[in-house]
């Protein structure tokens, strides 16, 4: 799958697929479920509004993802330069357009469907495969939203999904386009090549002082020590508060009775759920099954495999409806149910194995329950304590004063760059706190940053020292400057040589004769693919090879090393695709993805225009203002 995406990442098809993924994340992603309330309106589409908190949250997600790709924190200034802020706002406005469209088209999702979707969400299920209310509360607390807000956003998500499913219905890919895309992706070339080593550039000599000064100034960034910062931080987590929580045995016993469901293991059954298109087909199959026809035979007659109908060990609540649960859990082991009408049609339930309910004993889970309750109580206290700490900090209390008062710990980290290293390039051991370095590099000495959320708590930082970037004196880096000049001079001379050889070959001189003139034999790379890469052929070289006509000569950088590779395109092979082949199927899916992306984007753009949209450019500018201290 990853290889297919990489191969599809260039050209119009690749761009369309990427566009589809962008829209898909906006439409189906989890982030929109947890956007917050309040704040001014950043943008609106019709009556749907994008508030400042939602925009900041989406922008932060985009910046974090970009930072992971770049290997360094992304600042707000970088986000503006790379267009990340516009991408985040565009995604939220696309969501708003879809929400406006669902409202205008009268699409609605009932409470029962929303409830079933939340209960069946794997992220909210406990160890026994059932909805875990505590996990749900923790998710709400971590994201800072109310239960009502969560349900509202899940309802919108399900309505959008209905709309997208309708847009996707009936999409077809033209055979001509599939063939063109498939041939483009599967085209191969035979390339004759000669490696041009750096030595062909000749001797560079010695630069004079004026050149040294020019290279030194032009390449100052290569000789500059990066900015470093020293900072202190303090973390408040529920675990820091549990020592102050006392729970009596009587309270534990009462909690155990209230939470038996969390510790009792409910009855589970290994269920096979066989679907049918009609009640008559289900009853005919039931007669065969009861008469002894193997399940695998009946399933195969439906064009399915056992893997398609096996539900595995499930609880009653894990089945799609109450009727299906009742039918499966009324059977003896090895028996078949009468045909049952479920939410998706008629089915027969078959139970292969029964695991009886196991009731927990209080003494067995007593200490585990105590720890869980202590943590819950501590979690409820965290918010109030962080408010108190915030007030004390606003009143001038230092981190050390606050830490002593609340029995917390202040840690200090010195000399860290924006990418988490020392000036010498060694990695600095940093705590796993969200947006830590971003925050360190956004505030100045003496500035108080608001508390930052962790999974279960908060943390605070103080920047105590800033050591700005230092350009090393020329005398210290003279050897490096001369080395840089030699590399640049050599590279320029080698490129000039490659350009001259390429021009001669393309004017009709024999490629083999040119190779012999260089004292080299022509090597051959058969079957080169469009997205190949190797130690010999860099991606840039391969791209140039596939842009040249048959018989043409081009050059490109080596995949590994400082030299160049001179290439002659000796054969171009465009395959004829078998419509039954896997290659054709992949090309078809790529084309379908492209068409889906176009349809979804066209729909969103059309509704944005129909409903009307507006962007509060001044507020966007304020929310993406330059990072302080940069």
Beta strands, then each sheet from edge to edge (+ up, - down):
strand 1: 41-45
strand 2: 48-51
strand 3: 188-196
strand 4: 224-225
strand 5: 228-236
strand 6: 268-276
strand 7: 310-314
strand 8: 340-342
strand 9: 345-355
strand 10: 410-416
strand 11: 452-453
strand 12: 458-467
strand 13: 470-471
strand 14: 523-529
strand 15: 553-557
strand 16: 564-573
strand 17: 613-615
sheet 1: 2+ 1- 17+
sheet 2: 14+ 3- 16+ 15-
sheet 3: 4+ 13-
sheet 4: 10+ 5- 12+ 11-
sheet 5: 7+ 6- 9+ 8-
end
